[in-house]
Amino acid sequence: MSAEVADEEKPALSLSGLQFFVFDNSRKHLLWFESGSQSFSSKPSGMQQAPAASALRLLPAEDRKTILRLVRGAIEDGKAGPFDVGAGVDHRLPGVPLITHRYELADGRTIVIGFPFIGDDGDNAGKIVLGLAPILQHFVQNSNRIVLLVDNFGYVRFASEGFLTGFQISDPKMVIGRNIAHVQSRVGRTIVSLSLAALTRRANASGKGKFLLANGDSIELSFDTMYFRLGGSVGGILFSAGRAAGEVDYSSIFNHFSSAMMVVNVKTRKIMAANTAAIRAYHLTAEIMDEQPVTERLLHASSFSALIEAAKSRSDIPQSVVVNSFDGKSKKKRLKAVLIDLDSDPKLLIEARS
């Protein structure tokens, strides 16, 4: 048997469902554990080991470099990361953030232990558990839809902001990564029983009904629960729901106002939406709103800060600021600002007053 064939038979790290890895620096050997629920093939997973070069052979060059950088950083400094791996060539989907720590063994050998980094930052991709979850995050991160992904072992792999808000979950770590059967006291028994029924029966479910919450309240939703299976082991259910009363297209209401109105993300300072009056008054385009922060030209940074402070104090008095329209003209305008979505990603609603 050739060395090439022998190497092909050795296990290789895939990053799908990676729980942890151990790098033995003296032997240049890798030991790792991958969850079978996140594998797209029917090959057995679990605890595996191989020489480091062989174990990393199937990863893109950039991911190999990142993992070796994490190992080297931990050996030199005791700790390294978090650095993202598995993000793909276009970097539009979030990867898995890994962190590493150095450990000295009694016999003098040095090992490095690496694992996905969860962190306390609400914006950290690590709160979205592995595998399919980053793809789902990409599709629903800017949506108010209630979305829950449970894998075929019953573990909660993704919960959208809409789900966390609707089911009154104060801390995502209370449910994400835990078995759905064990979190009934935190999310309410209705969603748990529906999820387990869809999993065990391998069947879809849809309709309209009330979901009991953990505090005894209820929420009425129109929902779809889809059972899916990909390959030999990955699968689960995808629960997607919206308010039973329906979802209103608020942008059409927004455009009926005659005063210029914009919604600006406080962190990025990008214009998320502008009504017809604002587009006309400030000569905005879709490209401008996508690429330019509002403070790059339209408003001075100090004016934007003044609007935020006025909104925080809930002042009803419009602020007099200079607005630099994209037609090259500057005019002093009276702008009133209101903060919305304070608990997640704050936005500033800016309205021009006559």
C-alpha positions as CSV (number, residue, x, y, z in Angstrom):
1,M,0.0,0.0,0.0
2,S,1.4,3.4,-1.0
3,A,2.0,6.2,1.5
4,E,-0.6,8.3,-0.5
5,V,-3.3,5.6,-0.1
6,A,-2.4,5.1,3.6
7,D,-2.8,8.8,4.2
8,E,-6.2,8.8,2.5
9,E,-7.5,6.2,4.9
10,K,-6.5,8.3,7.9
11,P,-9.3,10.5,9.5
12,A,-9.3,14.2,8.6
13,L,-10.7,17.2,10.4
14,S,-13.8,18.7,8.7
15,L,-14.8,21.5,11.2
16,S,-18.4,20.3,10.9
17,G,-19.6,20.0,14.5
18,L,-16.1,20.3,16.0
19,Q,-16.3,20.2,19.8
20,F,-12.6,20.4,20.7
21,F,-9.1,19.4,19.5
22,V,-5.8,18.6,21.3
23,F,-2.5,19.2,19.6
24,D,0.5,17.3,20.9
25,N,3.5,19.6,20.1
26,S,6.2,17.0,20.6
27,R,4.6,14.4,18.3
28,K,2.9,16.9,16.0
29,H,-0.3,14.9,16.5
30,L,-3.9,16.0,16.5
31,L,-6.8,14.5,18.6
32,W,-10.3,15.9,18.0
33,F,-14.0,15.2,18.6
34,E,-16.7,16.0,16.0
35,S,-20.4,15.6,16.7
36,G,-22.1,13.2,14.3
37,S,-25.2,15.4,14.3
38,Q,-23.4,18.0,12.2
39,S,-21.8,15.7,9.6
40,F,-23.0,15.8,6.0
41,S,-21.7,12.3,5.3
42,S,-22.5,9.0,6.7
43,K,-18.9,8.4,7.9
44,P,-18.5,7.8,11.6
45,S,-17.4,10.8,13.7
46,G,-16.7,11.2,17.4
47,M,-13.2,11.0,18.8
48,Q,-10.5,10.8,16.1
49,Q,-6.7,11.2,15.8
50,A,-4.1,11.5,13.1
51,P,-0.7,13.2,12.5
52,A,-1.3,16.9,12.3
53,A,-0.4,17.3,8.6
54,S,-2.7,14.4,7.7
55,A,-5.5,15.6,9.9
56,L,-5.6,19.1,8.4
57,R,-5.2,17.9,4.7
58,L,-8.8,18.5,3.6
59,L,-9.1,22.0,5.0
60,P,-8.6,25.1,2.8
61,A,-5.1,26.6,3.0
62,E,-6.4,29.6,4.9
63,D,-8.1,27.5,7.6
64,R,-4.9,25.3,8.0
65,K,-2.8,28.5,8.5
66,T,-5.3,29.8,11.0
67,I,-5.4,26.6,13.1
68,L,-1.5,26.5,13.1
69,R,-1.5,30.2,14.0
70,L,-3.8,29.4,17.0
71,V,-1.5,26.5,18.1
72,R,1.7,28.6,17.7
73,G,0.1,31.5,19.6
74,A,-0.9,29.3,22.5
75,I,2.5,27.7,22.7
76,E,4.2,31.1,22.8
77,D,1.7,33.1,24.9
78,G,-0.4,30.6,26.7
79,K,-3.6,31.5,24.9
80,A,-4.6,32.6,21.4
81,G,-7.8,33.6,19.6
82,P,-10.6,33.7,19.0
83,F,-10.0,33.4,15.2
84,D,-12.6,32.4,12.7
85,V,-12.3,29.2,10.6
86,G,-14.6,27.7,8.0
87,A,-15.9,31.1,6.8
88,G,-15.5,30.2,3.1
89,V,-13.7,32.0,0.4
90,D,-16.1,34.9,0.2
91,H,-16.2,35.5,4.0
92,R,-19.9,36.5,3.8
93,L,-21.0,33.6,6.1
94,P,-19.6,33.7,9.6
95,G,-17.2,30.9,10.5
96,V,-16.6,29.1,13.8
97,P,-14.5,31.2,16.3
98,L,-11.8,29.0,17.9
99,I,-9.7,29.7,21.0
100,T,-6.7,27.8,22.2
101,H,-4.9,27.3,25.5
102,R,-1.5,25.8,26.4
103,Y,-1.0,23.0,29.0
104,E,2.2,21.6,30.3
105,L,2.1,17.9,31.1
106,A,3.9,16.2,34.0
107,D,6.4,14.5,31.6
108,G,7.4,17.9,30.2
109,R,5.3,17.7,27.0
110,T,3.3,20.7,25.8
111,I,-0.2,20.3,24.5
112,V,-2.6,22.8,23.1
113,I,-6.4,22.5,23.6
114,G,-8.7,24.3,21.1
115,F,-12.4,24.7,21.2
116,P,-15.2,27.0,19.8
117,F,-15.4,30.3,21.6
118,I,-18.9,31.3,22.9
119,G,-18.1,34.5,24.7
120,D,-20.4,37.0,26.3
121,D,-20.8,39.4,23.4
122,G,-24.3,39.2,21.9
123,D,-22.8,39.9,18.5
124,N,-20.3,37.0,18.7
125,A,-21.0,34.3,16.1
126,G,-20.0,31.8,18.7
127,K,-23.5,32.0,20.3
128,I,-24.7,30.4,17.0
129,V,-23.8,26.8,17.4
130,L,-21.9,24.9,14.7
131,G,-22.7,23.4,11.3
132,L,-25.9,24.6,9.6
133,A,-26.4,27.4,12.1
134,P,-24.2,30.0,10.4
135,I,-26.1,29.5,7.1
136,L,-29.4,30.1,8.9
137,Q,-28.0,33.1,10.6
138,H,-27.1,34.6,7.2
139,F,-30.7,34.3,6.1
140,V,-32.5,35.5,9.1
141,Q,-30.2,37.7,11.1
142,N,-32.0,40.8,9.9
143,S,-35.4,39.3,10.1
144,N,-38.0,39.5,12.9
145,R,-39.2,35.9,12.1
146,I,-39.2,33.4,14.8
147,V,-36.8,30.6,13.7
148,L,-35.6,27.6,15.7
149,L,-33.3,24.8,14.5
150,V,-33.2,21.5,16.4
151,D,-30.9,18.7,15.2
152,N,-31.9,15.1,14.9
153,F,-30.5,14.4,18.4
154,G,-32.8,17.0,19.9
155,Y,-30.2,19.7,20.5
156,V,-31.1,23.4,19.8
157,R,-28.6,24.6,17.2
158,F,-30.0,28.0,16.3
159,A,-32.5,30.5,17.7
160,S,-33.1,33.8,15.9
161,E,-33.5,37.1,17.7
162,G,-37.2,36.9,16.9
163,F,-37.4,33.5,18.7
164,L,-35.5,34.8,21.8
165,T,-37.7,37.9,22.0
166,G,-41.0,36.1,21.3
167,F,-40.4,33.3,23.7
168,Q,-38.9,35.7,26.3
169,I,-35.5,34.1,26.5
170,S,-33.2,36.5,28.3
171,D,-29.9,34.6,27.7
172,P,-29.4,32.6,24.5
173,K,-27.1,30.2,26.3
174,M,-30.0,28.9,28.4
175,V,-31.3,27.1,25.3
176,I,-28.7,27.1,22.5
177,G,-26.6,23.9,22.6
178,R,-29.0,22.2,25.0
179,N,-31.5,19.4,24.4
180,I,-35.0,20.7,23.6
181,A,-36.5,18.2,26.0
182,H,-34.5,19.7,28.9
183,V,-35.4,23.4,28.4
184,Q,-39.2,23.2,28.8
185,S,-39.1,25.4,31.9
186,R,-37.4,28.1,29.9
187,V,-39.3,28.1,26.6
188,G,-42.7,26.6,27.5
189,R,-44.1,23.1,26.9
190,T,-45.9,23.7,23.6
191,I,-42.8,24.4,21.5
192,V,-41.0,21.5,23.2
193,S,-43.8,19.0,22.5
194,L,-44.2,20.1,18.9
195,S,-40.5,19.9,18.2
196,L,-40.2,16.4,19.8
197,A,-43.3,15.2,17.9
198,A,-41.9,16.4,14.6
199,L,-38.5,14.7,15.3
200,T,-39.9,11.4,16.4
201,R,-42.5,11.1,13.7
202,R,-40.1,12.5,11.1
203,A,-43.0,14.6,9.8
204,N,-43.8,18.2,9.0
205,A,-46.4,20.3,10.9
206,S,-48.0,23.6,10.2
207,G,-50.9,25.7,11.3
208,K,-52.0,28.5,13.6
209,G,-52.2,28.2,17.3
210,K,-51.2,29.4,20.8
211,F,-47.8,28.6,22.3
212,L,-47.6,28.6,26.0
213,L,-44.6,30.5,27.4
214,A,-42.5,29.5,30.5
215,N,-44.1,32.4,32.5
216,G,-47.7,31.2,31.9
217,D,-48.4,33.7,29.1
218,S,-49.1,32.6,25.5
219,I,-48.2,33.8,22.0
220,E,-50.4,33.1,18.9
221,L,-48.4,32.2,15.9
222,S,-48.7,31.0,12.3
223,F,-46.0,28.4,12.0
224,D,-44.3,25.8,9.8
225,T,-42.3,22.9,11.2
226,M,-40.2,21.2,8.6
227,Y,-38.4,17.9,9.2
228,F,-35.3,17.5,7.1
229,R,-32.5,15.0,6.6
230,L,-29.2,15.5,4.6
231,G,-26.8,12.6,4.1
232,G,-26.5,9.8,6.6
233,S,-26.6,11.7,9.9
234,V,-27.4,15.4,9.7
235,G,-31.0,16.4,10.0
236,G,-33.6,17.8,12.4
237,I,-36.5,20.2,12.3
238,L,-36.7,23.8,11.3
239,F,-39.4,25.8,13.1
240,S,-40.4,29.1,11.4
241,A,-43.2,31.3,12.6
242,G,-44.7,34.8,12.5
243,R,-47.4,36.6,14.4
244,A,-50.9,35.1,13.7
245,A,-52.2,38.6,13.1
246,G,-50.0,38.9,10.1
247,E,-46.8,40.7,9.2
248,V,-47.3,44.3,8.0
249,D,-45.1,45.8,5.3
250,Y,-44.2,48.9,7.3
251,S,-42.2,50.4,4.5
252,S,-45.4,51.2,2.6
253,I,-46.7,53.0,5.6
254,F,-43.3,54.7,6.0
255,N,-43.6,56.1,2.5
256,H,-47.0,57.8,3.1
257,F,-45.4,60.3,5.5
258,S,-44.6,63.6,3.8
259,S,-41.7,64.5,6.1
260,A,-38.3,63.0,5.4
261,M,-37.6,60.0,7.6
262,M,-34.6,57.7,7.9
263,V,-33.7,54.7,10.1
264,V,-30.0,54.6,10.9
265,N,-28.0,51.8,12.7
266,V,-26.4,53.5,15.7
267,K,-23.3,51.2,15.6
268,T,-22.5,51.1,11.9
269,R,-24.1,54.6,11.2
270,K,-25.4,53.1,7.9
271,I,-28.9,54.2,6.6
272,M,-31.0,51.1,6.9
273,A,-34.2,52.6,5.4
274,A,-35.4,55.9,4.1
275,N,-38.8,56.9,2.9
276,T,-39.6,58.5,-0.4
277,A,-39.5,62.0,1.0
278,A,-36.1,61.5,2.5
279,I,-34.7,60.0,-0.7
280,R,-36.0,62.9,-2.7
281,A,-34.9,65.6,-0.1
282,Y,-31.4,64.3,0.4
283,H,-30.8,62.8,-3.1
284,L,-30.1,59.4,-1.7
285,T,-29.5,56.3,-3.7
286,A,-29.4,52.6,-2.8
287,E,-25.7,52.6,-3.3
288,I,-25.1,55.5,-1.0
289,M,-27.2,53.9,1.8
290,D,-25.4,50.6,1.4
291,E,-21.9,51.9,1.4
292,Q,-21.7,55.3,3.1
293,P,-22.2,56.0,6.9
294,V,-24.6,58.8,7.5
295,T,-21.7,60.7,9.2
296,E,-19.4,60.5,6.1
297,R,-21.3,63.3,4.4
298,L,-24.9,63.8,5.3
299,L,-24.5,64.6,8.9
300,H,-21.5,65.8,10.9
301,A,-20.4,63.3,13.6
302,S,-21.1,65.9,16.3
303,S,-24.6,66.4,14.9
304,F,-25.3,62.7,14.9
305,S,-24.1,62.4,18.5
306,A,-26.4,65.3,19.5
307,L,-29.3,63.5,17.9
308,I,-28.5,60.3,19.8
309,E,-28.3,62.2,23.1
310,A,-31.6,64.0,22.4
311,A,-33.2,60.6,21.6
312,K,-31.8,59.0,24.8
313,S,-33.3,61.9,26.9
314,R,-36.6,61.5,25.0
315,S,-36.5,65.2,24.1
316,D,-39.5,66.4,22.0
317,I,-37.5,69.4,20.8
318,P,-36.0,69.0,17.3
319,Q,-32.3,69.6,17.0
320,S,-31.1,72.3,14.5
321,V,-28.3,70.7,12.4
322,V,-26.7,71.1,9.0
323,V,-27.7,68.5,6.5
324,N,-25.3,68.0,3.5
325,S,-27.5,66.6,0.7
326,F,-25.9,64.5,-2.0
327,D,-26.8,67.1,-4.6
328,G,-24.0,69.3,-3.1
329,K,-26.3,71.6,-1.2
330,S,-26.2,72.2,2.6
331,K,-29.2,73.4,4.6
332,K,-29.9,73.8,8.3
333,K,-32.8,71.6,9.2
334,R,-34.7,70.7,12.4
335,L,-34.4,67.0,13.0
336,K,-36.2,64.9,15.7
337,A,-34.7,61.6,16.7
338,V,-36.2,58.5,18.4
339,L,-34.2,55.4,19.5
340,I,-35.8,52.0,18.7
341,D,-34.8,48.4,19.4
342,L,-32.9,49.3,22.5
343,D,-32.5,45.7,23.7
344,S,-30.8,44.4,20.5
345,D,-29.2,46.5,17.8
346,P,-30.2,50.2,18.4
347,K,-31.5,52.2,15.5
348,L,-32.2,55.9,15.3
349,L,-35.4,57.1,13.6
350,I,-34.6,60.6,12.2
351,E,-37.5,62.8,11.1
352,A,-37.2,66.2,9.5
353,R,-39.6,68.8,11.0
354,S,-40.8,71.9,9.2
